[in-house]
Amino acid sequence: MGRGLARLLLFLILALGLCPNALAQEARQPDVVVVGGGLAGLVTAYELEQGGLTVHILEAADRFGGRVATARYGPGLAAEYGMHEIWADNPLRDYLARLGVALSEPEEPYSSVYLAGKLYPYVQDDAQGYLASVFSPEELAAYNTWLEKCRSVFDDLHRNGIAGQNEKIQQISFYEWLSQFALPPRVAEFIRLAVECEVATDWTDISAVYGIQQLGIFLHDTKCQHVPGGNGRVIQALVDALKSPKTLGARVTRVVRQKRADGALECTVYYLKDNQLHSIKASRVVLAVPYHLLHAIQLEPTLTETQWKAVQTLEAGSYLVVHLVMDTASNELFRIDGQLPFPVLTRGPLGVVYGVVDEPAQGQAEQVFSLLIHGSSAATYLEPQDRIRPELLAELEKIWPGVSRHVRSAYFYSYHPAATPSWPAGRSNLDELSKSLRQENLGLFLAGDYIFSSHAEGAVMAARAAAGAILEQLKGPAAARNR
């Protein structure tokens, strides 16, 4: 009798010890799992939390932020190796205002250019003064006439999408479309510099519609800003604002969705962390990963044929970021009329010379000088960086003789060859294929820059769209409207 009672007591102790834990795990089941802790994933999670849903974020890397990243080399030494600008039309600004993240003073959309072996610095009081310094009167007249025609097409695309004449424009490359205007060669090259740095590929590889969209910042005088001290502070502010569980080092490998007997959706997300397979269940899943990683996750059921076609027909753009730590005395080489002329657009090995973004503090001995290399020049995966460094310094010497002696060290940050998406001739982010990516697939939603554009504003737009659709399903239309 005593032995039986002891066994019963042991059973009860174990039951009481295990059941609460099992119940707690069940209680912690989130409404939504967000796969990806970049800008799209964090904004999605923020919106869902604000709407009253519980979320769990799974990020494969050892940090949050994705392509929003700031490298720090010591006090006062920071530079971007991801998103560089925050444009005035970027809805990310709404979150910065809510979270108290300060921005720099607005800057004009135009940059200095290195054209036909000569530097044309933007140090004038306004854009027209700058353009007059770059172009002859005849070239400037041709540029302004073309700009008005481009504005007309841009606005019509915004109003009507791919309809009428716009469908024909979508079928040709940006290069072909621009060639129809028979612009002076220096004007065409100026436009090429402005577009290719945004799309990270050649102007022959993108549709005219997508190329025209990149020019919106000039067509409507859109200002840009950045976060003093590094755009990485944007990510930190979002992470700090989220109450949801967030797991780093969690590589998602499989997502299974099915309807239960009661008709409710059940999503199971499998992920590897510390070489151990884990799973987590939720009512909905948001895949907020780069488009080139979608194929690496088993989706059961898979995306529709139309959705896969939309993804697989995107054009890949490449970026390579290089940071040069140099002494601040180098600024005397760069200054023109007392001003630093950065950024400078170049075509070739240097890409966008962001140079020194902020004036160094008084007494600061060193600063970080940045290059954003794009397109074919960024395809350096199998090249020794020790070989690339002197080549880049030689290119910089052509513009600023003597700059090499100021460089103390160099750091390279490569991305996947498909670092950024764009749309080739025959495609655009306005076509039916792109629209298919904004549709739910049995509890699965996609979020990322490729859903609406290839830039940060596209990531935020996609996050808002996915969060809004989920809130409407799980909380009702009022919750979606009141975000």
C-alpha positions as CSV (number, residue, x, y, z in Angstrom):
1,M,0.0,0.0,0.0
2,G,2.8,2.4,1.0
3,R,4.7,1.6,-2.2
4,G,1.6,2.2,-4.3
5,L,1.0,5.5,-2.7
6,A,4.6,6.6,-3.3
7,R,4.2,5.8,-7.0
8,L,1.0,7.8,-7.1
9,L,2.7,10.7,-5.5
10,L,5.7,10.5,-7.9
11,F,3.3,10.4,-10.8
12,L,1.4,13.5,-9.5
13,I,4.7,15.4,-9.0
14,L,5.9,14.7,-12.5
15,A,2.5,15.6,-13.9
16,L,2.3,18.9,-12.1
17,G,5.9,19.6,-13.2
18,L,5.4,18.8,-16.8
19,C,1.8,20.0,-17.6
20,P,2.3,23.7,-16.8
21,N,5.3,23.7,-19.1
22,A,3.4,22.0,-21.9
23,L,0.5,24.4,-21.4
24,A,2.9,27.3,-21.4
25,Q,4.3,26.2,-24.7
26,E,0.8,26.0,-26.2
27,A,-0.1,29.4,-24.8
28,R,3.0,30.9,-26.4
29,Q,1.9,29.7,-29.9
30,P,1.8,33.0,-31.9
31,D,-0.8,34.1,-34.2
32,V,1.8,34.8,-36.9
33,V,5.3,33.6,-37.6
34,V,7.4,36.1,-39.5
35,V,10.3,34.5,-41.4
36,G,13.0,37.1,-41.9
37,G,14.2,39.9,-39.6
38,G,15.0,42.5,-42.2
39,L,13.1,45.7,-42.8
40,A,10.1,43.9,-44.3
41,G,9.9,41.4,-41.5
42,L,10.3,43.9,-38.6
43,V,7.7,46.3,-40.0
44,T,5.3,43.4,-40.6
45,A,5.8,42.3,-37.0
46,Y,5.4,45.9,-35.7
47,E,2.1,46.4,-37.6
48,L,0.7,43.0,-36.4
49,E,1.6,43.8,-32.8
50,Q,0.0,47.2,-33.1
51,G,-3.1,45.4,-34.3
52,G,-3.2,43.1,-31.3
53,L,-1.7,39.9,-32.7
54,T,1.1,37.9,-31.3
55,V,4.2,37.3,-33.5
56,H,7.4,35.2,-33.5
57,I,10.2,36.4,-35.7
58,L,12.7,33.9,-37.1
59,E,15.9,35.3,-38.6
60,A,18.6,33.1,-40.1
61,A,21.5,35.6,-39.6
62,D,23.1,36.6,-36.3
63,R,21.7,40.1,-36.5
64,F,18.5,41.8,-37.5
65,G,18.2,44.3,-40.4
66,G,19.0,42.4,-43.6
67,R,20.2,45.0,-46.1
68,V,19.9,47.8,-43.6
69,A,23.3,47.7,-41.9
70,T,25.9,50.0,-40.5
71,A,29.5,49.0,-39.9
72,R,31.2,50.6,-36.9
73,Y,35.0,51.0,-36.7
74,G,35.3,53.0,-33.5
75,P,34.0,56.2,-32.0
76,G,32.7,58.5,-34.8
77,L,33.6,55.9,-37.4
78,A,30.5,54.4,-39.0
79,A,29.3,53.8,-42.6
80,E,26.5,52.0,-44.3
81,Y,26.9,48.6,-46.1
82,G,23.2,48.5,-46.9
83,M,20.5,51.1,-47.3
84,H,22.1,54.5,-47.8
85,E,19.2,56.9,-48.2
86,I,15.7,57.4,-46.9
87,W,13.7,59.2,-49.5
88,A,10.8,61.5,-48.8
89,D,8.3,59.2,-50.4
90,N,9.4,56.2,-48.2
91,P,6.7,55.1,-45.8
92,L,9.5,54.1,-43.4
93,R,9.5,57.7,-42.3
94,D,6.2,57.2,-40.5
95,Y,7.9,54.6,-38.2
96,L,10.9,56.8,-37.6
97,A,8.6,59.6,-36.5
98,R,6.7,57.2,-34.1
99,L,9.9,55.8,-32.7
100,G,11.7,59.0,-32.3
101,V,14.5,58.4,-34.8
102,A,16.0,61.7,-36.0
103,L,16.9,62.3,-39.6
104,S,19.6,64.5,-41.2
105,E,18.7,67.6,-43.1
106,P,17.0,66.9,-46.5
107,E,19.2,66.8,-49.6
108,E,18.5,67.3,-53.3
109,P,18.1,64.1,-55.4
110,Y,21.0,65.1,-57.8
111,S,24.5,63.9,-57.2
112,S,27.9,65.0,-58.5
113,V,29.0,63.0,-61.6
114,Y,32.3,61.9,-63.1
115,L,31.5,62.2,-66.8
116,A,34.0,61.7,-69.6
117,G,37.0,61.9,-67.3
118,K,35.9,65.1,-65.5
119,L,34.3,65.6,-62.1
120,Y,31.2,67.8,-62.1
121,P,30.6,68.6,-58.4
122,Y,27.2,69.5,-57.1
123,V,28.2,72.5,-54.9
124,Q,25.8,75.0,-56.4
125,D,22.8,76.5,-54.6
126,D,20.2,74.6,-56.6
127,A,19.7,71.8,-59.1
128,Q,19.3,74.2,-62.1
129,G,22.6,75.8,-61.3
130,Y,24.3,72.4,-61.0
131,L,22.8,71.1,-64.3
132,A,23.9,74.3,-66.1
133,S,27.5,73.5,-64.9
134,V,27.3,70.0,-66.4
135,F,25.6,70.7,-69.7
136,S,25.9,73.1,-72.5
137,P,22.8,75.3,-73.2
138,E,21.8,72.9,-76.0
139,E,22.3,69.8,-73.9
140,L,20.4,71.3,-71.0
141,A,17.5,72.2,-73.2
142,A,17.4,68.6,-74.5
143,Y,17.6,67.2,-71.0
144,N,14.7,69.4,-69.7
145,T,12.6,68.6,-72.7
146,W,13.1,64.9,-72.2
147,L,12.5,65.3,-68.5
148,E,9.0,66.7,-69.1
149,K,8.2,63.8,-71.5
150,C,9.5,61.3,-68.9
151,R,7.4,63.0,-66.2
152,S,4.3,62.6,-68.3
153,V,4.9,58.8,-68.7
154,F,5.8,58.4,-65.0
155,D,2.6,60.1,-63.9
156,D,0.5,58.1,-66.3
157,L,2.1,54.8,-65.0
158,H,1.2,55.9,-61.5
159,R,-2.4,56.6,-62.5
160,N,-3.2,53.9,-65.0
161,G,-0.5,51.2,-64.6
162,I,0.2,49.0,-67.7
163,A,-2.5,50.2,-70.0
164,G,-2.4,51.5,-73.6
165,Q,0.9,52.9,-74.6
166,N,2.5,51.9,-71.3
167,E,2.2,48.2,-72.2
168,K,4.4,48.9,-75.2
169,I,6.9,50.7,-73.1
170,Q,7.1,47.7,-70.8
171,Q,8.1,45.5,-73.7
172,I,11.3,47.3,-74.4
173,S,14.5,47.9,-72.4
174,F,15.2,51.3,-70.8
175,Y,18.1,51.7,-73.2
176,E,15.8,51.2,-76.2
177,W,13.3,53.6,-74.9
178,L,15.8,56.3,-74.1
179,S,17.4,55.8,-77.6
180,Q,14.2,56.9,-79.2
181,F,14.8,60.5,-78.0
182,A,18.2,60.8,-79.8
183,L,19.6,62.7,-76.8
184,P,23.1,64.2,-76.9
185,P,25.6,61.5,-75.7
186,R,26.5,63.3,-72.5
187,V,22.9,63.7,-71.6
188,A,22.2,60.0,-72.2
189,E,25.3,59.1,-70.1
190,F,24.1,61.4,-67.3
191,I,20.8,59.6,-67.2
192,R,22.4,56.2,-67.4
193,L,24.6,57.1,-64.3
194,A,21.4,58.0,-62.4
195,V,19.5,54.9,-63.2
196,E,22.1,52.1,-63.1
197,C,23.2,52.9,-59.6
198,E,19.6,52.3,-58.5
199,V,19.0,49.1,-60.3
200,A,22.5,47.5,-59.8
201,T,22.5,46.2,-63.4
202,D,22.9,47.5,-67.0
203,W,20.3,49.8,-68.6
204,T,19.8,47.2,-71.3
205,D,18.7,44.6,-68.7
206,I,15.7,46.5,-67.3
207,S,12.4,47.3,-68.8
208,A,11.7,50.9,-69.7
209,V,8.9,51.0,-67.2
210,Y,11.2,50.1,-64.3
211,G,13.9,52.5,-65.5
212,I,11.4,55.4,-65.7
213,Q,10.2,54.6,-62.1
214,Q,13.8,55.1,-60.9
215,L,13.7,58.7,-62.2
216,G,10.7,59.7,-60.0
217,I,13.1,61.3,-57.5
218,F,14.1,63.8,-60.2
219,L,10.7,64.2,-61.8
220,H,9.1,65.3,-58.5
221,D,12.1,66.7,-56.7
222,T,12.1,64.1,-54.0
223,K,14.5,64.9,-51.1
224,C,16.6,62.3,-49.3
225,Q,17.9,61.9,-45.7
226,H,19.8,59.5,-43.5
227,V,20.0,58.7,-39.8
228,P,23.0,60.5,-38.3
229,G,25.3,57.9,-36.7
230,G,24.1,55.2,-39.1
231,N,20.8,53.9,-40.6
232,G,21.3,50.8,-38.5
233,R,19.6,52.8,-35.8
234,V,16.4,52.4,-37.7
235,I,16.6,48.6,-37.2
236,Q,17.5,48.9,-33.5
237,A,14.5,51.2,-32.9
238,L,12.2,48.7,-34.5
239,V,13.7,45.7,-32.6
240,D,13.4,47.6,-29.3
241,A,9.8,48.5,-30.0
242,L,8.8,44.8,-30.6
243,K,7.6,42.8,-27.6
244,S,7.4,39.6,-29.7
245,P,9.8,36.7,-29.4
246,K,12.7,37.1,-31.8
247,T,15.0,34.2,-32.6
248,L,18.4,34.8,-34.4
249,G,20.3,32.0,-36.1
250,A,17.1,30.3,-37.0
251,R,17.3,29.0,-40.6
252,V,13.8,28.1,-41.8
253,T,13.8,25.1,-44.1
254,R,10.1,24.1,-44.4
255,V,6.6,25.7,-44.1
256,V,3.6,23.4,-44.0
257,R,0.0,24.8,-44.1
258,Q,-3.2,22.9,-43.9
259,K,-6.8,23.2,-42.8
260,R,-7.8,21.5,-39.6
261,A,-11.1,19.6,-39.2
262,D,-12.7,22.8,-37.7
263,G,-11.8,24.7,-40.9
264,A,-9.1,26.8,-39.2
265,L,-5.7,27.2,-40.9
266,E,-2.7,25.7,-39.2
267,C,0.8,26.6,-40.3
268,T,3.9,24.8,-39.1
269,V,7.3,26.4,-39.6
270,Y,10.4,24.2,-39.3
271,Y,13.8,25.8,-38.6
272,L,17.3,24.8,-37.8
273,K,19.0,26.5,-34.8
274,D,22.3,25.3,-33.4
275,N,22.0,22.2,-35.6
276,Q,18.8,21.2,-34.0
277,L,15.5,21.1,-35.9
278,H,12.6,23.0,-34.2
279,S,9.1,23.7,-35.2
280,I,6.5,26.4,-34.3
281,K,2.8,26.6,-35.2
282,A,0.8,29.6,-36.0
283,S,-2.4,30.7,-37.8
284,R,-0.5,32.6,-40.5
285,V,3.0,32.8,-41.9
286,V,4.8,35.8,-43.6
287,L,7.9,35.0,-45.7
288,A,9.9,38.2,-45.5
289,V,13.1,36.9,-47.0
290,P,15.0,38.1,-50.2
291,Y,13.4,36.8,-53.4
292,H,16.5,34.7,-54.2
293,L,16.0,32.7,-50.9
294,L,12.4,31.6,-51.6
295,H,13.5,28.5,-53.5
296,A,15.6,27.4,-50.4
297,I,12.4,26.9,-48.3
298,Q,10.1,23.9,-48.9
299,L,6.6,25.3,-49.2
300,E,3.7,22.8,-48.7
301,P,1.7,23.6,-50.7
302,T,4.0,25.4,-52.9
303,L,3.5,28.8,-54.5
304,T,1.3,28.9,-57.6
305,E,2.9,28.6,-61.1
306,T,2.1,32.3,-61.7
307,Q,3.8,33.3,-58.4
308,W,6.9,31.2,-59.2
309,K,7.1,32.7,-62.7
310,A,6.9,36.2,-61.2
311,V,9.9,35.4,-59.0
312,Q,12.0,33.5,-61.5
313,T,11.7,36.1,-64.2
314,L,13.1,38.9,-62.1
315,E,16.5,40.4,-63.1
316,A,19.3,40.2,-60.6
317,G,21.3,43.2,-59.5
318,S,24.6,43.1,-57.7
319,Y,26.2,45.4,-55.1
320,L,29.6,45.4,-53.4
321,V,30.3,47.9,-50.6
322,V,33.9,49.0,-49.8
323,H,34.8,51.1,-46.8
324,L,38.2,52.9,-46.8
325,V,39.3,54.1,-43.4
326,M,41.4,57.2,-44.1
327,D,42.7,60.3,-42.3
328,T,40.5,63.4,-42.2
329,A,43.3,65.4,-43.8
330,S,42.1,63.8,-47.0
331,N,39.1,66.1,-47.0
332,E,41.3,68.9,-48.3
333,L,41.7,66.9,-51.5
334,F,37.9,66.6,-51.8
335,R,36.6,70.0,-50.9
336,I,35.4,72.3,-53.6
337,D,34.4,75.8,-52.6
338,G,34.6,74.6,-49.0
339,Q,32.1,71.7,-49.6
340,L,32.5,68.0,-49.9
341,P,31.1,66.9,-53.3
342,F,29.7,63.5,-52.3
343,P,28.1,61.4,-53.5
344,V,29.7,61.1,-56.9
345,L,28.2,58.9,-59.6
346,T,30.7,57.1,-61.8
347,R,30.4,54.3,-64.3
348,G,32.8,51.5,-63.9
349,P,34.8,50.1,-61.0
350,L,34.0,52.7,-58.4
351,G,30.2,52.9,-58.8
352,V,28.7,55.4,-56.4
353,V,31.4,57.2,-54.5
354,Y,29.5,58.0,-51.3
355,G,32.8,59.2,-49.9
356,V,32.4,60.9,-46.5
357,V,28.7,61.2,-45.6
358,D,28.9,63.4,-42.6
359,E,31.5,66.0,-41.7
360,P,34.0,64.6,-39.1
361,A,33.8,66.0,-35.6
362,Q,36.4,68.6,-34.7
363,G,39.6,66.8,-33.7
364,Q,38.6,63.5,-35.3
365,A,41.7,61.9,-36.9
366,E,40.0,59.3,-39.1
367,Q,36.8,58.8,-41.2
368,V,35.2,56.2,-43.3
369,F,35.0,56.7,-47.1
370,S,32.5,54.5,-48.9
371,L,32.0,53.0,-52.3
372,L,28.9,51.4,-53.6
373,I,30.0,49.3,-56.5
374,H,27.2,47.9,-58.7
375,G,26.4,45.7,-61.7
376,S,29.1,43.7,-63.4
377,S,31.8,45.6,-61.5
378,A,30.5,44.1,-58.3
379,A,30.9,40.5,-59.6
380,T,34.1,39.9,-57.6
381,Y,33.3,36.7,-55.7
382,L,36.4,34.7,-56.7
383,E,38.8,37.6,-57.0
384,P,41.2,38.2,-54.1
385,Q,40.3,41.4,-52.3
386,D,44.0,42.2,-52.0
387,R,44.0,42.5,-55.8
388,I,40.8,44.6,-56.0
389,R,42.0,47.1,-53.4
390,P,44.9,48.6,-55.4
391,E,42.7,48.7,-58.5
392,L,40.1,50.8,-56.7
393,L,42.7,53.1,-55.3
394,A,44.1,53.6,-58.8
395,E,40.6,54.6,-60.0
396,L,40.2,57.0,-57.1
397,E,43.6,58.5,-58.0
398,K,42.3,59.5,-61.4
399,I,39.7,61.8,-59.7
400,W,41.7,62.8,-56.6
401,P,45.4,62.5,-57.1
402,G,47.2,61.7,-53.9
403,V,44.2,60.1,-52.1
404,S,45.9,56.7,-51.7
405,R,48.4,57.9,-49.2
406,H,45.6,58.9,-46.8
407,V,44.1,55.4,-46.8
408,R,44.8,53.3,-43.6
409,S,42.7,50.2,-44.3
410,A,40.0,48.7,-46.5
411,Y,37.0,46.5,-45.8
412,F,34.8,44.7,-48.3
413,Y,31.1,43.7,-47.9
414,S,29.8,41.5,-50.7
415,Y,26.2,40.5,-51.3
416,H,24.6,37.6,-53.1
417,P,24.8,38.1,-56.9
418,A,21.0,38.7,-56.7
419,A,21.3,41.3,-54.0
420,T,18.5,43.4,-55.4
421,P,15.6,42.5,-57.8
422,S,14.7,44.4,-61.0
423,W,12.4,43.8,-63.9
424,P,13.6,43.0,-67.4
425,A,12.0,44.0,-70.7
426,G,8.5,42.6,-70.8
427,R,8.1,42.8,-67.0
428,S,7.4,45.5,-64.4
429,N,6.3,45.7,-60.8
430,L,2.9,46.8,-62.2
431,D,2.2,43.7,-64.2
432,E,-0.1,40.8,-63.4
433,L,2.7,38.6,-62.4
434,S,3.8,41.0,-59.8
435,K,0.3,41.4,-58.5
436,S,0.1,37.6,-58.0
437,L,2.8,37.9,-55.3
438,R,0.6,40.1,-53.2
439,Q,-2.0,37.3,-52.9
440,E,-2.4,34.9,-50.0
441,N,-1.4,31.3,-50.6
442,L,-3.3,29.2,-47.9
443,G,-2.2,31.2,-44.9
444,L,1.2,32.2,-46.5
445,F,2.0,35.8,-47.3
446,L,5.1,37.2,-49.1
447,A,6.7,40.4,-48.0
448,G,9.9,42.0,-49.4
449,D,11.2,44.8,-51.6
450,Y,10.5,42.7,-54.7
451,I,6.7,42.8,-54.1
452,F,6.5,46.5,-55.0
453,S,10.0,47.7,-55.9
454,S,13.6,46.9,-55.4
455,H,14.2,49.5,-52.6
456,A,13.4,50.0,-48.9
457,E,10.1,51.7,-49.6
458,G,9.0,48.5,-51.4
459,A,9.8,46.4,-48.4
460,V,7.8,48.7,-46.1
461,M,4.8,48.7,-48.6
462,A,4.9,44.9,-48.8
463,A,5.0,44.6,-45.0
464,R,2.0,46.9,-44.6
465,A,0.0,45.0,-47.2
466,A,0.7,41.6,-45.6
467,A,0.0,42.8,-42.1
468,G,-3.2,44.5,-43.2
469,A,-4.5,41.4,-44.9
470,I,-3.7,39.2,-41.9
471,L,-5.3,41.7,-39.4
472,E,-8.4,41.8,-41.5
473,Q,-8.7,38.0,-41.5
474,L,-7.9,37.5,-37.8
475,K,-9.1,40.7,-36.2
476,G,-11.7,42.0,-38.7
477,P,-11.7,45.0,-41.1
478,A,-11.7,47.6,-38.4
479,A,-8.3,46.4,-37.1
480,A,-6.8,46.6,-40.5
481,R,-8.2,50.1,-41.0
482,N,-7.1,51.4,-37.7
483,R,-3.4,50.6,-38.0
